[in-house]
Amino acid sequence: MKRHYRVGSETFVNPYAALRQSSKTGEFAELHVNNKQCFLDIDVRKLGSHKELISEKAQYLNSNYRCRFHYSGGYDSHTIVDQAKWPMHYMYLRGLIDVRHVDEEYMFGYDYLQEHNLPAQIKYITIEDYEIWKDPEAPYTHNDWYYGVCPTWVSGYALLQNPDPNYDLEVTGMEKPWLYKKDDDYYWLINDSSDMLVGQNRCDFFIDDYYPELAVKQVYTVVNYFRKFYPDLKGFLYWKDTDQDKVLRHIGRNMDRLAQPINKSMDFWRDNHHLNYKHRRTVQELETLGRKDIVKDWIAAGQRLIEDCEAAPHGIRIAEKKLDGYGTVRLPQRINRFGAIYKLHDRELELLDHAEISKL
């Protein structure tokens, strides 16, 4: 879904540009999403199975658009890789010395593309790409910017700067729904958690407004899962805190692949933030290459971002993690905004007239 931010009378696509302006003015950076009405008037009882809807959506996209499919080999994207003859499969890899070690979790997908001789475009992050950490304007010019050691977001920026006329839609395998429960009522929240291909013609296959029936089906299925197995949970409902394999099977994911090397629970995220094993392995490779200066540039870039944006109302949160040889690193991350809230009824969704959790 297309989205933008409003800070007073100004409009921004880049989230950190909005937060910097918000920090300057004290005005809240408000998320706006387009086409919110598309999920309404869809009777969930009349929808087909997840398998049917996934197949129908893949065929619809490839019949109406020239798609470039962003494939990682994870359960989401692997579910749809064989649902259509995608014209191109895109992947980025960050390993500078040993790709198979640093990018361990992507190797299933990489090997799958090679073994099945699928058309592939692989972007390798190079040592030159890391120079971007010296640029103080990078968070505000690169829409996908996030604070991981490896600037994988330069891959999306390159696609934006060098459009390929062969493709008019970037398709990702994202995502599962954000849910909230108050009393006995369940709500679906549209937010800005995705930091991939921001501002581009992008379809998040499982959760967006292209062929919205699939998104509605998924929302109701995940809510029914929580109703059945976790009826006492309140507040935000995180699918990663449940039996992940079980919920993924409920929503039609293809589980016929090797298990991921890491179980990405919410506790895993809280423990690591953007210093997870991929980024720590990246630090090790940079040190092997004699480029500790890049790690220091990365740390300095995070501190600049904090200074620019920390005064924004509900703008960023900061985690602190130890990194051997560099002390305590402050890790900034933007606080997600909500652009729409839907209340679930027995048959269909109701769009609320606000997007504030505090008003529920």
C-alpha positions as a Markdown table, in Angstrom:
| # | Residue | x | y | z |
|---|---|---|---|---|
| 1 | Met | 0.0 | 0.0 | 0.0 |
| 2 | Lys | 1.2 | 3.5 | -0.8 |
| 3 | Arg | 2.0 | 5.6 | 2.3 |
| 4 | His | 3.4 | 8.9 | 3.3 |
| 5 | Tyr | 3.8 | 11.1 | 6.3 |
| 6 | Arg | 2.4 | 14.5 | 7.3 |
| 7 | Val | 4.2 | 16.8 | 9.6 |
| 8 | Gly | 2.2 | 20.0 | 9.9 |
| 9 | Ser | 1.6 | 21.1 | 6.3 |
| 10 | Glu | 4.6 | 19.2 | 4.9 |
| 11 | Thr | 4.5 | 15.7 | 3.2 |
| 12 | Phe | 7.3 | 13.1 | 3.3 |
| 13 | Val | 7.7 | 9.6 | 1.8 |
| 14 | Asn | 11.0 | 9.0 | 3.7 |
| 15 | Pro | 10.1 | 8.2 | 7.4 |
| 16 | Tyr | 13.3 | 9.6 | 8.8 |
| 17 | Ala | 13.0 | 12.8 | 6.8 |
| 18 | Ala | 9.5 | 13.1 | 8.5 |
| 19 | Leu | 11.0 | 12.4 | 11.9 |
| 20 | Arg | 13.8 | 15.0 | 11.4 |
| 21 | Gln | 11.2 | 17.6 | 10.6 |
| 22 | Ser | 9.0 | 16.5 | 13.5 |
| 23 | Ser | 12.1 | 16.9 | 15.8 |
| 24 | Lys | 12.5 | 20.4 | 14.6 |
| 25 | Thr | 8.9 | 21.5 | 14.9 |
| 26 | Gly | 7.6 | 19.3 | 17.7 |
| 27 | Glu | 4.7 | 18.2 | 15.5 |
| 28 | Phe | 3.8 | 14.5 | 15.3 |
| 29 | Ala | 4.8 | 12.7 | 12.1 |
| 30 | Glu | 1.4 | 11.2 | 11.1 |
| 31 | Leu | 1.2 | 8.1 | 8.8 |
| 32 | His | -1.2 | 8.2 | 5.9 |
| 33 | Val | -2.0 | 5.1 | 3.8 |
| 34 | Asn | -3.9 | 5.0 | 0.5 |
| 35 | Asn | -6.8 | 2.9 | -0.5 |
| 36 | Lys | -7.9 | 2.0 | 3.0 |
| 37 | Gln | -11.5 | 1.2 | 1.8 |
| 38 | Cys | -10.4 | -1.7 | -0.4 |
| 39 | Phe | -10.6 | -4.2 | 2.5 |
| 40 | Leu | -14.2 | -3.4 | 3.2 |
| 41 | Asp | -17.3 | -5.3 | 2.0 |
| 42 | Ile | -15.4 | -8.5 | 1.6 |
| 43 | Asp | -17.4 | -11.4 | 3.2 |
| 44 | Val | -14.8 | -13.6 | 4.7 |
| 45 | Arg | -17.2 | -16.6 | 4.7 |
| 46 | Lys | -17.3 | -16.5 | 0.9 |
| 47 | Leu | -13.5 | -16.5 | 0.4 |
| 48 | Gly | -11.7 | -19.6 | -0.9 |
| 49 | Ser | -8.8 | -21.4 | 0.9 |
| 50 | His | -5.5 | -19.8 | 1.4 |
| 51 | Lys | -4.0 | -22.1 | -1.3 |
| 52 | Glu | -6.6 | -21.0 | -3.8 |
| 53 | Leu | -6.3 | -17.3 | -3.0 |
| 54 | Ile | -2.5 | -17.4 | -3.1 |
| 55 | Ser | -2.6 | -19.0 | -6.5 |
| 56 | Glu | -5.2 | -16.6 | -7.8 |
| 57 | Lys | -3.3 | -13.6 | -6.6 |
| 58 | Ala | 0.0 | -14.7 | -8.2 |
| 59 | Gln | -1.8 | -15.2 | -11.5 |
| 60 | Tyr | -3.5 | -11.9 | -11.2 |
| 61 | Leu | -0.3 | -10.0 | -10.6 |
| 62 | Asn | 1.5 | -11.7 | -13.4 |
| 63 | Ser | -1.4 | -11.1 | -15.8 |
| 64 | Asn | -1.7 | -7.4 | -15.0 |
| 65 | Tyr | 1.9 | -6.3 | -14.2 |
| 66 | Arg | 5.5 | -6.9 | -15.2 |
| 67 | Cys | 6.7 | -8.2 | -11.8 |
| 68 | Arg | 10.1 | -8.4 | -10.2 |
| 69 | Phe | 9.8 | -10.9 | -7.4 |
| 70 | His | 12.0 | -10.3 | -4.3 |
| 71 | Tyr | 12.9 | -13.8 | -3.0 |
| 72 | Ser | 14.7 | -14.6 | 0.1 |
| 73 | Gly | 13.8 | -18.3 | 0.5 |
| 74 | Gly | 12.0 | -17.7 | 3.7 |
| 75 | Tyr | 8.6 | -19.3 | 4.4 |
| 76 | Asp | 6.7 | -16.3 | 3.0 |
| 77 | Ser | 8.5 | -15.8 | -0.3 |
| 78 | His | 9.1 | -19.6 | -0.8 |
| 79 | Thr | 5.3 | -20.1 | -0.6 |
| 80 | Ile | 4.8 | -18.1 | -3.8 |
| 81 | Val | 7.9 | -18.7 | -5.8 |
| 82 | Asp | 6.3 | -21.5 | -7.8 |
| 83 | Gln | 2.8 | -20.0 | -8.0 |
| 84 | Ala | 3.6 | -18.2 | -11.2 |
| 85 | Lys | 6.4 | -17.9 | -13.8 |
| 86 | Trp | 7.9 | -14.7 | -12.3 |
| 87 | Pro | 9.9 | -12.8 | -14.9 |
| 88 | Met | 12.7 | -12.0 | -12.5 |
| 89 | His | 13.8 | -13.1 | -9.0 |
| 90 | Tyr | 15.7 | -10.5 | -7.0 |
| 91 | Met | 18.0 | -11.1 | -4.0 |
| 92 | Tyr | 20.7 | -9.2 | -2.1 |
| 93 | Leu | 23.6 | -10.8 | -0.2 |
| 94 | Arg | 25.9 | -9.1 | 2.2 |
| 95 | Gly | 28.8 | -11.4 | 2.7 |
| 96 | Leu | 32.1 | -9.8 | 1.8 |
| 97 | Ile | 34.4 | -12.9 | 2.3 |
| 98 | Asp | 32.1 | -15.9 | 3.0 |
| 99 | Val | 28.6 | -15.3 | 1.7 |
| 100 | Arg | 27.4 | -18.8 | 2.8 |
| 101 | His | 28.4 | -18.0 | 6.4 |
| 102 | Val | 27.2 | -14.4 | 6.7 |
| 103 | Asp | 24.0 | -14.9 | 4.7 |
| 104 | Glu | 23.3 | -18.4 | 6.0 |
| 105 | Glu | 19.6 | -17.9 | 6.2 |
| 106 | Tyr | 19.4 | -16.9 | 2.6 |
| 107 | Met | 21.4 | -19.8 | 1.2 |
| 108 | Phe | 18.3 | -22.1 | 0.8 |
| 109 | Gly | 16.7 | -19.4 | -1.5 |
| 110 | Tyr | 20.0 | -18.7 | -3.4 |
| 111 | Asp | 20.5 | -22.4 | -4.0 |
| 112 | Tyr | 16.9 | -22.9 | -5.0 |
| 113 | Leu | 17.2 | -20.3 | -7.7 |
| 114 | Gln | 20.3 | -21.9 | -9.1 |
| 115 | Glu | 19.0 | -25.5 | -8.9 |
| 116 | His | 15.8 | -24.6 | -10.7 |
| 117 | Asn | 17.6 | -22.3 | -13.2 |
| 118 | Leu | 15.2 | -19.4 | -12.4 |
| 119 | Pro | 16.0 | -15.9 | -13.8 |
| 120 | Ala | 17.8 | -14.1 | -11.0 |
| 121 | Gln | 19.3 | -10.7 | -10.3 |
| 122 | Ile | 21.6 | -10.9 | -7.3 |
| 123 | Lys | 22.9 | -7.7 | -5.7 |
| 124 | Tyr | 26.1 | -8.2 | -3.7 |
| 125 | Ile | 26.8 | -5.5 | -1.1 |
| 126 | Thr | 30.3 | -4.4 | -1.7 |
| 127 | Ile | 32.9 | -2.8 | 0.5 |
| 128 | Glu | 32.4 | 0.4 | -1.5 |
| 129 | Asp | 28.7 | 0.4 | -0.5 |
| 130 | Tyr | 29.7 | 0.9 | 3.1 |
| 131 | Glu | 31.0 | 4.3 | 2.4 |
| 132 | Ile | 27.4 | 5.4 | 2.7 |
| 133 | Trp | 27.8 | 5.5 | 6.5 |
| 134 | Lys | 29.9 | 8.7 | 6.0 |
| 135 | Asp | 27.0 | 10.5 | 4.4 |
| 136 | Pro | 25.1 | 12.4 | 7.1 |
| 137 | Glu | 22.1 | 12.8 | 4.7 |
| 138 | Ala | 21.8 | 9.1 | 3.9 |
| 139 | Pro | 18.8 | 8.4 | 6.3 |
| 140 | Tyr | 16.9 | 11.2 | 4.7 |
| 141 | Thr | 17.7 | 10.4 | 1.0 |
| 142 | His | 17.5 | 6.6 | 1.2 |
| 143 | Asn | 13.9 | 5.7 | 2.0 |
| 144 | Asp | 14.8 | 2.1 | 3.1 |
| 145 | Trp | 17.5 | 3.2 | 5.6 |
| 146 | Tyr | 17.7 | 1.2 | 8.8 |
| 147 | Tyr | 20.5 | 0.9 | 11.4 |
| 148 | Gly | 22.1 | -2.5 | 10.6 |
| 149 | Val | 25.9 | -2.7 | 10.2 |
| 150 | Cys | 25.5 | -3.8 | 6.5 |
| 151 | Pro | 23.6 | -1.1 | 4.5 |
| 152 | Thr | 21.5 | -3.6 | 2.5 |
| 153 | Trp | 19.1 | -0.8 | 1.9 |
| 154 | Val | 21.4 | 0.6 | -0.8 |
| 155 | Ser | 20.0 | -2.2 | -3.0 |
| 156 | Gly | 16.5 | -0.8 | -3.0 |
| 157 | Tyr | 17.9 | 2.7 | -3.6 |
| 158 | Ala | 19.7 | 1.5 | -6.7 |
| 159 | Leu | 16.5 | 0.0 | -8.1 |
| 160 | Leu | 14.8 | 3.4 | -7.5 |
| 161 | Gln | 17.6 | 5.4 | -9.1 |
| 162 | Asn | 18.0 | 3.1 | -12.1 |
| 163 | Pro | 14.4 | 1.9 | -13.0 |
| 164 | Asp | 14.2 | -1.0 | -15.3 |
| 165 | Pro | 11.5 | -0.6 | -18.0 |
| 166 | Asn | 11.0 | -4.4 | -18.0 |
| 167 | Tyr | 9.3 | -4.2 | -14.6 |
| 168 | Asp | 6.5 | -2.0 | -13.2 |
| 169 | Leu | 5.8 | -3.8 | -9.9 |
| 170 | Glu | 8.2 | -5.0 | -7.1 |
| 171 | Val | 6.6 | -8.0 | -5.4 |
| 172 | Thr | 7.7 | -9.0 | -1.9 |
| 173 | Gly | 6.7 | -11.9 | 0.3 |
| 174 | Met | 5.6 | -9.8 | 3.2 |
| 175 | Glu | 3.8 | -10.0 | 5.7 |
| 176 | Lys | 1.8 | -11.3 | 8.6 |
| 177 | Pro | -0.8 | -8.9 | 10.2 |
| 178 | Trp | -0.4 | -6.7 | 13.2 |
| 179 | Leu | -3.2 | -7.5 | 15.6 |
| 180 | Tyr | -4.6 | -6.0 | 18.8 |
| 181 | Lys | -7.2 | -7.3 | 21.3 |
| 182 | Lys | -9.2 | -5.3 | 23.8 |
| 183 | Asp | -11.9 | -6.9 | 25.8 |
| 184 | Asp | -13.4 | -9.5 | 23.4 |
| 185 | Asp | -12.7 | -7.4 | 20.3 |
| 186 | Tyr | -10.0 | -8.0 | 17.8 |
| 187 | Tyr | -8.4 | -5.3 | 15.6 |
| 188 | Trp | -6.1 | -5.3 | 12.5 |
| 189 | Leu | -3.6 | -2.5 | 12.4 |
| 190 | Ile | -2.0 | -1.1 | 9.2 |
| 191 | Asn | 1.4 | 0.2 | 10.1 |
| 192 | Asp | 4.7 | 1.2 | 8.5 |
| 193 | Ser | 6.9 | -1.6 | 9.8 |
| 194 | Ser | 8.2 | -2.4 | 6.4 |
| 195 | Asp | 11.4 | -0.6 | 5.5 |
| 196 | Met | 11.8 | -2.3 | 2.1 |
| 197 | Leu | 11.2 | -0.5 | -1.3 |
| 198 | Val | 9.5 | 2.4 | 0.5 |
| 199 | Gly | 7.8 | 4.8 | -2.0 |
| 200 | Gln | 8.2 | 2.4 | -5.0 |
| 201 | Asn | 5.5 | 0.5 | -6.8 |
| 202 | Arg | 5.6 | -2.4 | -4.4 |
| 203 | Cys | 3.2 | -5.2 | -3.6 |
| 204 | Asp | 3.5 | -6.9 | -0.3 |
| 205 | Phe | 1.9 | -10.2 | -1.4 |
| 206 | Phe | 0.1 | -11.3 | 1.7 |
| 207 | Ile | -1.0 | -8.0 | 3.3 |
| 208 | Asp | -1.7 | -5.3 | 0.8 |
| 209 | Asp | -4.4 | -3.8 | -1.5 |
| 210 | Tyr | -3.5 | -5.7 | -4.6 |
| 211 | Tyr | -6.1 | -8.4 | -4.6 |
| 212 | Pro | -7.2 | -7.6 | -1.0 |
| 213 | Glu | -9.2 | -10.8 | -0.5 |
| 214 | Leu | -6.0 | -12.6 | 0.5 |
| 215 | Ala | -5.1 | -10.1 | 3.1 |
| 216 | Val | -8.6 | -10.3 | 4.6 |
| 217 | Lys | -8.5 | -14.1 | 4.6 |
| 218 | Gln | -5.1 | -14.1 | 6.4 |
| 219 | Val | -6.2 | -11.6 | 9.1 |
| 220 | Tyr | -9.3 | -13.6 | 10.0 |
| 221 | Thr | -7.3 | -16.9 | 10.0 |
| 222 | Val | -4.6 | -15.5 | 12.4 |
| 223 | Val | -7.3 | -14.0 | 14.7 |
| 224 | Asn | -9.1 | -17.4 | 14.8 |
| 225 | Tyr | -5.8 | -19.0 | 15.7 |
| 226 | Phe | -5.3 | -16.6 | 18.6 |
| 227 | Arg | -9.0 | -17.2 | 19.6 |
| 228 | Lys | -8.5 | -20.9 | 19.7 |
| 229 | Phe | -5.0 | -21.3 | 21.2 |
| 230 | Tyr | -4.4 | -18.0 | 23.1 |
| 231 | Pro | -7.8 | -16.8 | 24.1 |
| 232 | Asp | -6.6 | -14.9 | 27.2 |
| 233 | Leu | -4.0 | -12.7 | 25.5 |
| 234 | Lys | -4.7 | -9.0 | 25.4 |
| 235 | Gly | -3.1 | -6.0 | 23.8 |
| 236 | Phe | -0.7 | -6.5 | 20.9 |
| 237 | Leu | -0.7 | -10.1 | 19.6 |
| 238 | Tyr | 2.6 | -11.1 | 18.2 |
| 239 | Trp | 2.5 | -14.2 | 16.1 |
| 240 | Lys | 6.3 | -14.7 | 16.7 |
| 241 | Asp | 5.5 | -15.4 | 20.3 |
| 242 | Thr | 3.4 | -18.4 | 19.5 |
| 243 | Asp | 4.1 | -21.8 | 17.9 |
| 244 | Gln | 5.4 | -20.3 | 14.7 |
| 245 | Asp | 5.2 | -23.4 | 12.6 |
| 246 | Lys | 1.6 | -24.0 | 13.6 |
| 247 | Val | 0.4 | -20.4 | 12.7 |
| 248 | Leu | 2.3 | -20.5 | 9.4 |
| 249 | Arg | 0.6 | -23.7 | 8.4 |
| 250 | His | -2.8 | -22.2 | 9.3 |
| 251 | Ile | -2.2 | -19.3 | 6.9 |
| 252 | Gly | -1.1 | -21.5 | 4.0 |
| 253 | Arg | 2.7 | -21.1 | 4.0 |
| 254 | Asn | 4.8 | -23.7 | 2.3 |
| 255 | Met | 6.9 | -25.3 | 5.1 |
| 256 | Asp | 8.7 | -27.7 | 2.8 |
| 257 | Arg | 12.2 | -26.2 | 3.3 |
| 258 | Leu | 15.1 | -26.5 | 5.7 |
| 259 | Ala | 14.5 | -24.9 | 9.1 |
| 260 | Gln | 15.9 | -21.4 | 9.5 |
| 261 | Pro | 19.2 | -21.3 | 11.4 |
| 262 | Ile | 17.6 | -19.0 | 14.0 |
| 263 | Asn | 14.1 | -19.0 | 15.5 |
| 264 | Lys | 13.2 | -15.3 | 15.2 |
| 265 | Ser | 11.0 | -14.8 | 18.2 |
| 266 | Met | 10.2 | -11.4 | 19.7 |
| 267 | Asp | 12.7 | -12.2 | 22.5 |
| 268 | Phe | 15.3 | -12.8 | 19.8 |
| 269 | Trp | 14.6 | -9.3 | 18.4 |
| 270 | Arg | 14.6 | -7.7 | 21.9 |
| 271 | Asp | 17.9 | -9.3 | 22.7 |
| 272 | Asn | 19.7 | -8.3 | 19.5 |
| 273 | His | 17.9 | -5.5 | 17.6 |
| 274 | His | 20.1 | -4.7 | 14.6 |
| 275 | Leu | 23.1 | -6.5 | 16.1 |
| 276 | Asn | 21.9 | -10.0 | 15.3 |
| 277 | Tyr | 24.1 | -12.7 | 14.1 |
| 278 | Lys | 24.2 | -11.5 | 10.5 |
| 279 | His | 25.4 | -8.1 | 11.5 |
| 280 | Arg | 27.9 | -9.4 | 14.0 |
| 281 | Arg | 29.3 | -11.7 | 11.3 |
| 282 | Thr | 29.5 | -8.6 | 9.1 |
| 283 | Val | 31.6 | -6.9 | 11.8 |
| 284 | Gln | 33.9 | -9.9 | 11.9 |
| 285 | Glu | 34.4 | -9.8 | 8.2 |
| 286 | Leu | 35.1 | -6.0 | 8.2 |
| 287 | Glu | 37.7 | -6.5 | 10.9 |
| 288 | Thr | 39.3 | -9.3 | 8.9 |
| 289 | Leu | 39.6 | -6.9 | 6.0 |
| 290 | Gly | 41.2 | -4.3 | 8.2 |
| 291 | Arg | 38.2 | -2.0 | 8.0 |
| 292 | Lys | 37.3 | -1.2 | 11.6 |
| 293 | Asp | 36.9 | 2.3 | 10.4 |
| 294 | Ile | 33.7 | 1.3 | 8.7 |
| 295 | Val | 32.3 | 0.0 | 12.0 |
| 296 | Lys | 33.2 | 3.3 | 13.6 |
| 297 | Asp | 31.5 | 5.2 | 10.8 |
| 298 | Trp | 28.4 | 3.1 | 11.3 |
| 299 | Ile | 28.4 | 3.9 | 15.1 |
| 300 | Ala | 28.8 | 7.6 | 14.3 |
| 301 | Ala | 26.0 | 7.5 | 11.8 |
| 302 | Gly | 23.6 | 6.1 | 14.4 |
| 303 | Gln | 24.6 | 8.8 | 16.9 |
| 304 | Arg | 24.0 | 11.5 | 14.3 |
| 305 | Leu | 20.5 | 10.1 | 13.6 |
| 306 | Ile | 19.7 | 10.1 | 17.3 |
| 307 | Glu | 20.8 | 13.7 | 17.6 |
| 308 | Asp | 18.7 | 14.7 | 14.5 |
| 309 | Cys | 15.5 | 12.8 | 15.5 |
| 310 | Glu | 15.3 | 12.1 | 19.2 |
| 311 | Ala | 13.2 | 15.2 | 19.9 |
| 312 | Ala | 10.4 | 14.0 | 17.6 |
| 313 | Pro | 7.2 | 13.0 | 19.5 |
| 314 | His | 7.1 | 9.2 | 19.6 |
| 315 | Gly | 9.8 | 9.2 | 17.0 |
| 316 | Ile | 12.6 | 6.8 | 17.8 |
| 317 | Arg | 13.5 | 4.3 | 20.5 |
| 318 | Ile | 17.1 | 3.6 | 21.4 |
| 319 | Ala | 18.5 | 0.2 | 22.5 |
| 320 | Glu | 22.0 | -0.2 | 23.9 |
| 321 | Lys | 24.1 | -3.3 | 23.1 |
| 322 | Lys | 27.7 | -4.3 | 23.8 |
| 323 | Leu | 30.0 | -4.8 | 20.8 |
| 324 | Asp | 33.4 | -6.2 | 21.6 |
| 325 | Gly | 36.1 | -3.7 | 20.8 |
| 326 | Tyr | 33.7 | -0.8 | 20.4 |
| 327 | Gly | 32.0 | -0.5 | 23.8 |
| 328 | Thr | 28.2 | 0.1 | 24.1 |
| 329 | Val | 26.5 | 0.9 | 20.8 |
| 330 | Arg | 23.3 | 3.0 | 20.8 |
| 331 | Leu | 20.9 | 1.5 | 18.2 |
| 332 | Pro | 18.1 | 3.8 | 17.0 |
| 333 | Gln | 14.9 | 2.5 | 15.5 |
| 334 | Arg | 11.9 | 4.4 | 14.5 |
| 335 | Ile | 8.6 | 3.8 | 16.4 |
| 336 | Asn | 6.0 | 2.4 | 14.1 |
| 337 | Arg | 2.9 | 4.4 | 13.2 |
| 338 | Phe | -0.5 | 3.2 | 12.4 |
| 339 | Gly | -2.3 | 4.4 | 9.3 |
| 340 | Ala | -5.6 | 2.5 | 9.7 |
| 341 | Ile | -7.4 | 0.3 | 12.3 |
| 342 | Tyr | -10.0 | -2.2 | 11.3 |
| 343 | Lys | -12.4 | -3.9 | 13.8 |
| 344 | Leu | -13.2 | -7.5 | 13.0 |
| 345 | His | -16.8 | -8.5 | 12.9 |
| 346 | Asp | -18.2 | -12.0 | 12.1 |
| 347 | Arg | -18.4 | -11.4 | 8.4 |
| 348 | Glu | -16.3 | -8.4 | 7.5 |
| 349 | Leu | -14.0 | -5.6 | 8.6 |
| 350 | Glu | -15.0 | -2.2 | 9.9 |
| 351 | Leu | -12.7 | 0.7 | 9.2 |
| 352 | Leu | -12.5 | 2.9 | 12.3 |
| 353 | Asp | -12.5 | 6.7 | 12.0 |
| 354 | His | -9.1 | 7.0 | 13.7 |
| 355 | Ala | -5.8 | 5.2 | 13.9 |
| 356 | Glu | -5.0 | 5.6 | 17.6 |
| 357 | Ile | -4.7 | 2.6 | 19.9 |
| 358 | Ser | -5.4 | 4.9 | 22.9 |
| 359 | Lys | -8.9 | 5.5 | 21.6 |
| 360 | Leu | -9.9 | 1.8 | 21.5 |
